[in-house]
Structures are given as structure tokens and as C-alpha cells.
Amino acid sequence: QVQLVESGGGLVQAGGSLRLSCAASGIIFRTLAMGWYRQAPGKQREFVARITSDGFTMYALSLKGRFTISRDNAKNTVYLQMNSLKPEDTAVYYCAAPRTADWGPPIYWGQGTQVTVSS
């Protein structure tokens, strides 16, 4: 059974940083791309960042430079380092994975972790 479990969310002041983690089980982690999405209240879920099995990364244009995605295949974990946080970054952040090494529509999802940025 595939499980993606996010952690690291919380309340932070604007300008602060958080690092989200997503621990995966039930999949051959090193062979799959991984990604992060987020959903703010009243808005659609949106793409944040992704990383291929080989470590190539891509970001939402509005977030590039502030967010960094990385992975540790030995720990079956993908991370999202978020710096210079803004109130508009407030959202539930979801870990996701397709069934491919490069990228594709995610088929596995975590339960989400809440990030709240106060002004």
C-alpha cells in the first residue's frame, strides 16, 4: 500500500522559513518523480515544484527562488524548503507522485500539511 506522509507544516511569520518533509512507503521511491502541490482556501490546487528520479527540478514560476525541492533516496523522503514566506503562501501543502521517473499526472497523494503565514 502506497503512503505519502507529509510533516513540517505550522504557523510562521512572514519572512520566515519552513521545511516540509514527505516520507514515502510502498513504492520504489528512487525510481519515481516526486512533487509538491498546494491549495489555499477557496482556490484550486496548484503545482509548486517537482523533482525527477535523477534530481532535475522544476518550480512554479512565481515561487522559483524562494522554494527548493530536494530528495533523499536513502530515506525515501522528499523535502520542500520554503524561505521568505508570504501570507499568500498560506495553504495546505500536498506531496504527490506520478508512476513515472520523469513526471506525469500524480496518482499518489499525501494527506496534506497546513502552512499558515501570518503578516
Stockholm file with secondary structure:
# STOCKHOLM 1.0

chainA/1-119         QVQLVESGGGLVQAGGSLRLSCAASGIIFRTLAMGWYRQAPGKQREFVARITSDGFTMYALSLKGRFTISRDNAKNTVYLQMNSLKPEDTAVYYCAAPRTADWGPPIYWGQGTQVTVSS
#=GR chainA/1-119 SS CCEEEEECCEEEETTCCEEEEEEEESSCGGGSCEEEEEECTTSCCEEEEEECTTCCEEECTTTBTTEEEEEETTTTEEEEEECSCCGGGCEEEEEEECSSSSCCSCCEECCCEEEEEEC
#=GC SS_cons         CCEEEEECCEEEETTCCEEEEEEEESSCGGGSCEEEEEECTTSCCEEEEEECTTCCEEECTTTBTTEEEEEETTTTEEEEEECSCCGGGCEEEEEEECSSSSCCSCCEECCCEEEEEEC
//
